[in-house]
């Protein structure tokens, strides 16, 4: 009986976890679609420009995400050892941080070089501003949703 119960419990947990992952994937896809629409609209990309721009931009985003993950891992390791490190180890951590900043700058330069064949320099210059506007709009939506849910909780008995 215990084995049957444990088996059922594991099955339910697995199904629930899989559903959560599908929900996360749908949210991720929805956010990506919103970002694409926002950037395309605000940069006023033509169909031809968009066809060339998005594969380059997506490749750049993937590389940037990998670099950010590496940076987060590096920062986590540095924080974990912050009390027990030697001066030489601290120097290594600082130099690694500078190397990562250089990699990020090289990535940005390579992106600009590559994407300049797809869109004008004016649109490239505007891209960073549009990305910030998108992030700001998403943060505002999250704040509104949080404040609404917070207000709903305060009204409950």
Steps between C-alpha positions, in 0.01 A plus 500: 500500500785738587670429169178571310451824695860613437468410133182704464657792688803497270276485193293796619814703576644423157180601321471820704863592431456438126192723492687779680780477244252522210342805666845659535579423135172661389576808709852516359369468143237767567762739643731439204215572259417822684864607491526428127184700431615788722847527346377450142237769545718752682793460261254514210662198335389413150427136418839467327683660792319280752586184305870590516499660847328237716731202435801722580333648808390158629851360460637805685243455781594132537869588530420783741287266714786247515743774600261625771463147636877465513518837676232401755684175572825691542337751738340219703835328538667827596233570766526148638872533557515868598617439859750226432685618190859610481618823343612312187162329469326838539720639223401205281132570567540868410690415181237241403232767544690737273545222243124441503432870445741492204320196357169683530641804321647280224163330461324837467754620241462180298121534515513859374734400217277212396162672541616810310453293185133455588388837641625858497731645765215729609289195583794332672547811713129501583497127586650538849243765589216281369629202701501716815147623426386140464659398830351804672153419364531139619611613847206742515259217409647279771473782757137564406418130523676477837323807635163369380557163664629672814184713508282191457666336800450803722124495432461136597373430854 
